[in-house]
């Protein structure tokens, strides 16, 4: 039997820098079955032309830099942010 | 007698000298400014001096009294002519008497320089050809500001009064006060980068009266800089930005001691250039410099305030340089390097964006120097200027942070992208996490073997056998003098071996330092 699909959750996502440019938006609220930021980012990569692999980014969950494998909860605010160097 | 006064009639210099007589004085020095017969290629026949007398007398007396106090002179005075003067007439007289000649000479020099520089006095030159022109107040003759104004304009002369720095509007703040102002005056700040971020930073720090500002920037001004670096002029393109910025700082606030360094910060000059500063502001536009400053903060415990912008947003982070709080490397992936996410030139930026972040950086710097609350270590401020939303993201000191580890092992400073790295012993290099790759030929190896575990990859087999190396491996390439290993490291870098480096100076340098 197929593994049970994880429950869908509503999560707020914000994009910064190159990701904002490639997503064409600063933020959105979406319903996702992704269990952690890694899965969420993979899901978003299917939708947006993101060129940066997760190894080049950081993720923050509820205003704290977190891990790619950290479990997501309904209502979490997730930020995907690359380093920038312009001056 | 007022220490500074104007005279509309010819000066009696002997009478003035008699006023300086004092039995306690062993020396008298005087200076006389005369009307000469030419100025900037024009033959001059006579002069007229005009002054904003009320202000000039007050400021002039202050200048003389300051010089008396500063050099311990006994008496000093300055008299300036107004009205019409002929060739050879004495236009200005300064006299100082003091116990010894040194005080007299020095005070005399300072008085005439300050009078010329600070006082609202103008002269109208009448030329042989019948023309005439208002020239001077010395500030008008500063580079870029020189105008040869004509008579009908003099009533609207823009430099009616050249004031001294006045910090009253910030001293009025309870959190600043005279004590805070004194703190700012005794502070020394290094600003790395005089571009989009550096311009507002330097403007506000100079305006606030920070005592010493050092500016590092290797670049020359380009027309494409000006939409965001609005302190500079189109006509100055091609000039060194560090020098232009230093000139602007001095014009804004002559009390600031300013130094310009037209060079790129690197692992070899960083410690020297940062020494003697209380705070470092990263206004650079590349990761190489940012990570170098981060390493320096961790090594020296000197705080660095980082700012970076991208298109319509930016990031601000204070790295305190201790072992307990997050550094730049605790936040950003090891793989971060220039060319991946784009800088202002590659990605574009709207002018006010670095303006906002540079202003925030200046604000945080002043608060830091004044001991006011602000951006905390362990947090990053991100500000999206499209949506105008700010966030403060909490960061943590990562236990496996490479930069913290290097600082603790006191490994030599290195820029992340630098091809060559210096060590004083192979043991140091090993403790910095390097695996050794010996690129010498077999004869050399036998004569002087490297420690066990070193890989052998002679230059002749470098590219064919490179596949045996790990792409992400941290390799130190070694030869006798560092020449072959540098070439080999460059070659491997181009093949994607991002973490390989060459031992600067080779084995010979180790013998020298041993």
Interface residues (C-beta under 8 A of the other chain):
Chain A: X14 X16 X17 X18 X20 X21 X26 X27 X52 X55 X56 X57 X58 X60 X63 X64 X65 X79 X81 X82 X83 X84 X85 X86 X87
Chain B: X193 X195 X196 X197 X198 X282 X283 X284 X285 X286 X287 X290 X307 X308 X309 X310 X311 X313 X314 X315 X331 X332 X333 X335 X336 X338 X340 X341 X342 X343 X344 X347 X349 X354 X380 X382 X384 X386 X387 X389 X391 X392 X393 X394 X395 X396
